[in-house]
Amino acid sequence: MKGKVNLNYCFKGLGISFILTFILLLVVTLLLRFSSIREVHMSLMNNFVLTISIVLASAMVGRRVKEMGWLNGAVVGFLYYLVILLINLVFNRPFNFNLFLVFKLLTSTILGVIGGMIGINLS
């Protein structure tokens, strides 16, 4: 498997990232409900959840694949954001292809690369 993307681990990592996202969004929801944190900070919290979910899942994938962690992590980050876009389309959210979307996709991919490199160094 030298120099290739292990899609099996990438899809497992994608599943882990969405489980983490669900748990973290539940925590954020509880914080918003039972604390004095205002909804103005929701965008920051969403970015935090996205970052933690992608980096941790990519690190787990990088740790398992033992090589090319950066590439496998990039795939996890890229697929994560694509699934988020598909979920938005399903719920009839308007899809505008703009620079912000490209930036978020690139950011998610870079976060995956970072997580994959962390995972390789942890193994």
N, C-alpha and C positions, 0 to 999 in steps of 0.2 A: 504494500500500500504506500510505497515511497513516493512522496511528492503529489499525492492526490487528496481530494476532499473526501472525507468519510461521511457520506450523507446519512448513514444510520445514526451516528453520534450527533450529527447536526440537527436531525429531526428530534432526537431525544432532548438535546439542548434547547430547542425551540419550545418543546413541551414544558420543560423546566422553567424557561423564562416566562411563559404565560401563567404557570402556577405561582411563581414569585410575584408576577404583576398582580394577580388576583389577590394574593395575601397582602401585599403592600397597599393596594388600593382600598382594601377593607380597613387597614390601619389608618390610612389617610381619611377615609370617610368617618371613622370613629373619632379621630382627632378634630375634624371639622364640626362634628355634631356635639361633642362633649367638652370642647375647650373654647378659648376665646380667639382662636385662629380664624381669620376671615377668609372668605372665598376669593379674595383678591390674590391670595398666594397660591391658588390652585394650579396655575401654569407652572410655577416653580416646583410644586410637589409632583406634578405629572412628569416633568423632566427628571426629577430625582428618581422616581419609580422606573422610568425608562432606562436611565443610566444603570441603576443597581441591577435590574433584571437582565439586561444585556451583558454586562460585565461578569456577573456571577455565573450565568449560564455558559458564556463563552469560556470562562476559566475552567469550568467543569469539563467542557468538551476538550479544551486544550490539554487538560491533565490526562484525559483518557486516550487521546490519539497519540500522544508521545512525540509527534513530529508534525510540522506544518500547522502548529496551533494558531498562528496568526491568520492563515487562510481559512481554516475551519471556523474560527471565531468571527471572521468577516462574513462568512456565509450565514452564520447564526444571526448576527446583527442585521444584515441585509434582509433576510427572510422575515425576521421579527417585524420590521417596519412595513414590509409588503403585506403581511397578514393584517397589521393594524389598518392599513389603507383599505384592504378588502372588507374588513369589518365595517369601516366607515361607509363604504359603498353599499353594503347590504342594508344598513339602517338609513339609506337615502340621504346621506350627508353629501352635499355637493362636492364634486371632485374638481378641483382647480389645479392644473399642473402649473406650478410657479416656482420661483427661486427658493421660497421657504420650504417647499416639499423636497426639493433636491438637497437642500442643506440638511434637513432632518434625516433623509435617507443616507447621506454621506456621513453624518454624525453617528448614526446607528451603526454603520459599517465600521467606522473608526473605533467606536467603543467595543465592537466585537473583536477587532484586531488586538486592542489593548488587553481585553479579557483573555483571549487565546494565548497571548504572550505570557501573561501572568500564570495561566494554567500550566503551560510548558515548564516554566521555572519552578512551579510547585511540585512537579512530578519527579 
